[in-house]
């Protein structure tokens, strides 16, 4: 957030999970420009389908992001939707998930917020 305040740019190498955390800090520090830049970057990440299974698990399992996941902001909702889609894609079907020990282990390792 401080880097954004000085340069008015987000680092191009930021991953979606980092963007969510920076967005949360920008809200706390009352930096609406940084929050808007994070929203824009998250919308681009959702559009480019960069939400992977690992990213989705991290987003839903990080307790500090629980407020972010339940936000009403459209760009964050789109990204969270892409994360949910990544989970659905990973677990292609109920029978496949139950039949595969690896998928079953992945599913049981998910936090409750992922499967609700």
Residue frames as a rotation matrix with the C-alpha (Angstrom) as fourth column:
UNK 1
0.577 0.817 0.000 0.00
0.817 -0.577 0.000 0.00
0.000 0.000 -1.000 0.00
UNK 2
0.451 -0.482 -0.751 2.84
0.135 -0.795 0.592 2.36
-0.882 -0.368 -0.293 0.83
UNK 3
-0.643 -0.682 0.349 4.52
0.420 0.067 0.905 1.60
-0.640 0.728 0.244 -2.49
UNK 4
-0.101 0.700 0.707 1.25
0.977 -0.065 0.205 2.44
0.189 0.711 -0.677 -4.24
UNK 5
0.716 0.399 -0.573 0.97
0.567 -0.812 0.142 5.71
-0.408 -0.426 -0.807 -2.33
UNK 6
0.027 -0.808 -0.589 4.37
-0.040 -0.590 0.807 6.79
-0.999 0.001 -0.048 -3.64
UNK 7
-0.858 -0.507 0.087 4.29
0.020 0.136 0.990 5.38
-0.514 0.851 -0.107 -7.18
UNK 8
-0.070 0.940 -0.333 0.54
-0.789 -0.257 -0.559 5.20
-0.611 0.224 0.759 -7.92
UNK 9
0.110 0.061 -0.992 1.17
-0.785 0.618 -0.049 1.71
0.610 0.784 0.115 -9.36
UNK 10
0.731 0.079 0.678 0.90
-0.487 0.756 0.437 -1.83
-0.478 -0.649 0.591 -8.13
UNK 11
-0.445 -0.895 0.042 3.83
-0.647 0.353 0.675 -4.15
-0.619 0.273 -0.736 -8.83
UNK 12
0.078 0.494 -0.866 3.07
-0.968 0.245 0.053 -6.15
0.239 0.834 0.498 -11.96
UNK 13
-0.607 -0.422 -0.673 4.29
-0.323 0.905 -0.277 -9.36
0.726 0.049 -0.686 -10.32
UNK 14
-0.635 0.382 0.671 1.55
-0.724 0.007 -0.689 -9.45
-0.268 -0.924 0.272 -7.66
UNK 15
-0.890 0.363 -0.276 -0.43
0.246 0.892 0.381 -12.65
0.385 0.271 -0.882 -7.40
UNK 16
-0.080 0.964 0.255 -4.21
-0.009 -0.256 0.967 -12.62
0.997 0.075 0.029 -6.74
UNK 17
0.426 0.222 -0.877 -3.78
0.805 0.349 0.480 -13.66
0.412 -0.910 -0.030 -3.11
UNK 18
-0.585 -0.695 -0.418 -1.36
0.796 -0.592 -0.129 -10.77
-0.158 -0.408 0.899 -2.57
UNK 19
-0.742 0.371 0.559 -3.81
0.065 -0.789 0.611 -8.42
0.667 0.490 0.562 -4.28
UNK 20
0.325 0.909 -0.260 -6.56
0.367 0.133 0.921 -9.45
0.872 -0.394 -0.291 -1.87
UNK 21
0.188 -0.327 -0.926 -4.31
0.981 0.022 0.192 -8.80
-0.043 -0.945 0.325 1.11
UNK 22
-0.854 -0.520 0.037 -3.15
0.521 -0.848 0.099 -5.42
-0.020 0.104 0.994 -0.22
UNK 23
-0.369 0.812 0.452 -6.78
0.121 -0.440 0.890 -4.50
0.922 0.383 0.064 -0.96
UNK 24
0.498 0.546 -0.674 -7.70
0.699 0.209 0.684 -5.29
0.514 -0.812 -0.277 2.62
UNK 25
-0.229 -0.675 -0.701 -4.82
0.917 -0.392 0.079 -3.13
-0.328 -0.625 0.709 3.90
UNK 26
-0.861 -0.068 0.503 -5.80
0.332 -0.826 0.456 -0.31
0.385 0.560 0.734 1.53
UNK 27
0.180 0.978 0.109 -9.31
0.334 -0.165 0.928 -0.31
0.925 -0.131 -0.356 2.98
UNK 28
0.463 -0.051 -0.885 -7.88
0.886 0.066 0.460 -0.15
0.034 -0.997 0.076 6.49
UNK 29
-0.444 -0.771 -0.457 -5.47
0.740 -0.603 0.297 2.68
-0.505 -0.206 0.838 5.59
UNK 30
0.479 0.777 -0.408 -8.17
0.348 -0.595 -0.724 4.57
-0.806 0.205 -0.556 3.67
UNK 31
-0.563 -0.671 -0.483 -6.35
-0.330 -0.353 0.875 4.51
-0.758 0.652 -0.023 0.34
UNK 32
0.406 0.890 0.205 -9.18
-0.160 0.290 -0.943 4.28
-0.900 0.350 0.260 -2.20
UNK 33
0.423 -0.311 -0.851 -6.85
-0.905 -0.199 -0.377 4.56
-0.052 0.929 -0.366 -5.21
UNK 34
-0.693 -0.719 0.049 -4.94
-0.721 0.693 -0.023 1.47
-0.017 -0.051 -0.999 -4.15
UNK 35
-0.381 0.654 0.654 -8.17
-0.107 0.672 -0.733 -0.39
-0.919 -0.349 -0.185 -3.43
UNK 36
0.639 0.642 -0.424 -9.49
-0.454 -0.129 -0.881 0.48
-0.620 0.756 0.209 -6.90
UNK 37
0.007 -0.727 -0.687 -6.21
-0.986 0.111 -0.128 -0.62
0.169 0.678 -0.716 -8.51
UNK 38
-0.819 -0.248 0.518 -6.44
-0.410 0.884 -0.225 -3.95
-0.402 -0.396 -0.825 -6.66
UNK 39
0.109 0.949 0.297 -10.06
-0.151 0.311 -0.938 -4.36
-0.983 0.058 0.177 -7.78
UNK 40
0.593 0.068 -0.803 -9.02
-0.778 -0.208 -0.592 -3.76
-0.207 0.976 -0.070 -11.38
UNK 41
-0.444 -0.846 -0.294 -6.13
-0.876 0.479 -0.057 -6.24
0.189 0.233 -0.954 -11.14
UNK 42
-0.641 0.292 0.709 -8.42
-0.219 0.816 -0.535 -8.85
-0.735 -0.498 -0.459 -9.54
UNK 43
0.500 0.851 -0.162 -10.96
-0.362 0.035 -0.932 -8.39
-0.787 0.525 0.325 -12.34
UNK 44
0.280 -0.494 -0.823 -8.18
-0.943 0.020 -0.333 -8.94
0.181 0.869 -0.461 -14.88
UNK 45
-0.757 -0.584 0.292 -7.00
-0.642 0.749 -0.164 -12.04
-0.123 -0.312 -0.942 -12.99
UNK 46
-0.194 0.779 0.596 -10.54
-0.133 0.581 -0.803 -13.45
-0.972 -0.235 -0.009 -13.00
UNK 47
0.669 0.462 -0.582 -10.94
-0.581 -0.164 -0.797 -12.68
-0.464 0.872 0.158 -16.71
UNK 48
0.016 -0.749 -0.662 -7.67
-0.924 0.243 -0.297 -14.38
0.383 0.616 -0.688 -17.57
UNK 49
0.850 0.450 -0.275 -8.76
-0.296 0.838 0.458 -17.40
0.436 -0.308 0.846 -15.49
UNK 50
-0.184 -0.981 -0.058 -5.60
-0.359 0.122 -0.925 -17.29
0.915 -0.149 -0.374 -13.40
UNK 51
0.160 0.301 0.940 -7.48
-0.986 0.092 0.139 -18.64
-0.044 -0.949 0.311 -10.40
UNK 52
-0.389 -0.379 -0.840 -5.85
-0.431 0.881 -0.198 -22.01
0.815 0.285 -0.505 -9.83
UNK 53
0.473 0.533 -0.702 -6.81
0.299 0.652 0.697 -24.72
0.829 -0.539 0.149 -7.39
UNK 54
-0.264 -0.674 -0.690 -3.99
0.913 0.056 -0.403 -23.68
0.310 -0.737 0.601 -5.04
UNK 55
-0.891 -0.010 0.454 -5.02
-0.032 -0.996 -0.085 -20.01
0.453 -0.091 0.887 -5.18
UNK 56
0.033 0.997 0.071 -8.63
-0.348 -0.055 0.936 -20.96
0.937 -0.056 0.345 -4.49
UNK 57
0.372 0.058 -0.927 -7.67
0.681 0.662 0.314 -23.07
0.631 -0.747 0.207 -1.48
UNK 58
-0.649 -0.695 -0.310 -5.51
0.733 -0.462 -0.499 -20.25
0.204 -0.551 0.809 -0.10
UNK 59
-0.686 0.451 0.571 -8.25
-0.269 -0.886 0.377 -17.66
0.676 0.105 0.729 -0.58
UNK 60
0.328 0.941 -0.085 -10.87
-0.305 0.191 0.933 -19.71
0.894 -0.280 0.350 1.22
UNK 61
0.441 -0.163 -0.882 -8.63
0.688 0.692 0.216 -21.10
0.576 -0.703 0.418 3.95
UNK 62
-0.679 -0.721 0.139 -6.99
0.492 -0.587 -0.643 -17.84
0.545 -0.368 0.753 5.05
UNK 63
0.012 0.758 -0.653 -8.99
0.997 -0.056 -0.046 -16.58
-0.071 -0.650 -0.756 8.06
UNK 64
-0.484 -0.238 -0.842 -7.76
0.333 -0.940 0.075 -13.02
-0.809 -0.244 0.535 7.52
UNK 65
-0.980 0.101 -0.170 -9.50
-0.196 -0.384 0.902 -12.99
0.026 0.918 0.396 4.13
UNK 66
-0.603 0.797 0.021 -12.92
0.769 0.588 -0.251 -14.10
-0.212 -0.135 -0.968 5.37
UNK 67
0.055 0.620 -0.783 -14.31
0.218 -0.772 -0.597 -10.56
-0.974 -0.138 -0.177 5.17
UNK 68
-0.546 -0.337 -0.767 -12.88
-0.626 -0.445 0.641 -10.12
-0.557 0.830 0.032 1.68
UNK 69
-0.977 0.179 0.115 -14.49
0.213 0.812 0.543 -13.35
0.004 0.555 -0.832 0.45
UNK 70
-0.231 0.963 -0.138 -17.90
0.939 0.184 -0.289 -12.16
-0.253 -0.197 -0.947 1.66
UNK 71
-0.707 -0.100 -0.700 -17.60
0.075 -0.995 0.067 -8.63
-0.703 -0.005 0.711 0.24
UNK 72
0.389 0.900 0.197 -20.22
0.451 0.000 -0.892 -7.08
-0.803 0.436 -0.406 -2.00
UNK 73
0.003 -0.479 -0.878 -17.67
-0.613 -0.695 0.376 -5.50
-0.790 0.537 -0.296 -4.34
UNK 74
0.848 0.498 -0.182 -18.27
-0.427 0.438 -0.791 -6.77
-0.314 0.748 0.584 -7.88
UNK 75
0.332 -0.781 -0.529 -14.64
-0.738 0.135 -0.662 -7.26
0.588 0.610 -0.531 -8.91
UNK 76
-0.621 -0.525 0.582 -13.88
-0.779 0.492 -0.387 -9.29
-0.083 -0.694 -0.715 -5.80
UNK 77
0.226 0.792 0.568 -17.08
-0.539 0.587 -0.604 -11.29
-0.812 -0.170 0.559 -6.28
UNK 78
0.801 0.023 -0.599 -15.97
-0.577 0.301 -0.760 -12.12
0.163 0.953 0.254 -9.83
UNK 79
-0.212 -0.958 -0.194 -12.58
-0.775 0.286 -0.564 -13.28
0.596 0.031 -0.803 -8.58
UNK 80
-0.517 0.096 0.851 -14.08
-0.685 0.549 -0.479 -15.33
-0.513 -0.830 -0.218 -5.74
UNK 81
0.626 0.779 0.035 -16.45
-0.544 0.468 -0.696 -16.87
-0.559 0.417 0.717 -8.33
UNK 82
0.474 -0.550 -0.688 -13.42
-0.670 0.281 -0.687 -17.78
0.571 0.786 -0.236 -10.45
UNK 83
-0.606 -0.677 0.417 -11.86
-0.779 0.400 -0.483 -19.41
0.160 -0.618 -0.770 -7.38
UNK 84
-0.022 0.687 0.726 -15.02
-0.577 0.585 -0.571 -21.41
-0.817 -0.431 0.383 -6.77
UNK 85
0.819 0.305 -0.487 -14.99
-0.571 0.338 -0.748 -22.44
-0.064 0.890 0.451 -10.45
UNK 86
-0.092 -0.935 -0.341 -11.37
-0.805 0.272 -0.527 -23.59
0.586 0.226 -0.778 -10.06
UNK 87
-0.596 -0.049 0.802 -12.45
-0.669 0.582 -0.462 -25.80
-0.444 -0.812 -0.380 -7.15
UNK 88
0.475 0.847 0.240 -15.32
-0.485 0.479 -0.731 -27.24
-0.734 0.231 0.639 -9.17
UNK 89
0.619 -0.313 -0.721 -12.99
-0.705 0.184 -0.685 -27.87
0.347 0.932 -0.106 -12.10
UNK 90
-0.478 -0.863 0.164 -10.48
-0.833 0.387 -0.395 -29.64
0.277 -0.325 -0.904 -9.84
UNK 91
-0.720 0.355 0.596 -13.17
-0.129 0.776 -0.618 -31.86
-0.681 -0.522 -0.513 -8.39
UNK 92
-0.899 0.262 -0.351 -14.79
-0.389 -0.107 0.915 -32.77
0.203 0.959 0.198 -11.72
UNK 93
0.045 0.960 -0.277 -17.51
-0.483 0.264 0.835 -34.93
0.875 0.096 0.475 -10.26
UNK 94
0.389 0.192 0.901 -18.64
-0.921 0.119 0.372 -36.54
-0.035 -0.974 0.223 -7.04
UNK 95
0.989 0.018 0.145 -17.89
-0.017 1.000 -0.011 -40.06
-0.145 0.009 0.989 -8.21
UNK 96
0.484 -0.871 0.080 -14.44
0.240 0.044 -0.970 -39.13
0.842 0.489 0.230 -9.52
UNK 97
0.012 -0.470 0.883 -13.59
-0.733 -0.605 -0.312 -37.38
0.680 -0.643 -0.352 -6.28
UNK 98
0.567 0.271 0.778 -14.72
-0.780 0.481 0.401 -40.29
-0.266 -0.833 0.485 -4.15
UNK 99
0.989 -0.144 0.025 -12.96
0.143 0.921 -0.363 -42.87
0.030 0.362 0.932 -6.32
UNK 100
0.331 -0.923 0.199 -9.57
0.237 -0.123 -0.964 -41.12
0.914 0.366 0.177 -6.42
UNK 101
0.401 -0.222 -0.889 -7.58
0.915 0.151 0.375 -41.20
0.051 -0.963 0.263 -3.18
UNK 102
-0.705 -0.709 0.025 -5.67
0.709 -0.705 -0.025 -38.04
0.036 0.000 0.999 -4.15
UNK 103
-0.510 0.586 0.630 -8.84
-0.019 -0.739 0.673 -36.06
0.860 0.331 0.388 -4.96
UNK 104
0.520 0.705 -0.483 -10.56
0.455 0.250 0.855 -37.40
0.723 -0.664 -0.191 -1.86
UNK 105
-0.021 -0.632 -0.774 -7.58
0.994 -0.099 0.054 -36.24
-0.110 -0.768 0.630 0.24
UNK 106
-0.864 -0.256 0.433 -7.66
0.366 -0.911 0.192 -32.82
0.345 0.324 0.881 -1.46
UNK 107
-0.071 0.941 0.332 -11.38
0.046 -0.329 0.943 -32.52
0.996 0.082 -0.020 -0.77
UNK 108
0.586 0.298 -0.754 -11.08
0.699 0.285 0.656 -33.48
0.410 -0.911 -0.041 2.89
UNK 109
-0.373 -0.821 -0.432 -8.26
0.922 -0.379 -0.077 -30.95
-0.100 -0.427 0.899 3.32
UNK 110
-0.442 0.258 0.859 -10.48
0.337 -0.840 0.426 -28.06
0.831 0.478 0.284 2.17
UNK 111
-0.974 0.195 -0.115 -11.83
0.028 -0.400 -0.916 -25.70
-0.224 -0.895 0.385 4.79
UNK 112
-0.328 0.936 0.125 -15.58
0.723 0.334 -0.605 -25.62
-0.609 -0.108 -0.786 5.25
UNK 113
0.061 0.348 -0.935 -15.89
-0.212 -0.911 -0.353 -22.23
-0.975 0.220 0.018 3.52
UNK 114
-0.784 -0.435 -0.443 -14.76
-0.517 0.060 0.854 -23.83
-0.345 0.898 -0.272 0.25
UNK 115
-0.927 0.375 -0.019 -17.56
0.321 0.818 0.477 -26.34
0.195 0.436 -0.878 0.08
UNK 116
-0.350 0.840 -0.414 -20.43
0.498 -0.207 -0.842 -24.17
-0.793 -0.501 -0.346 1.28
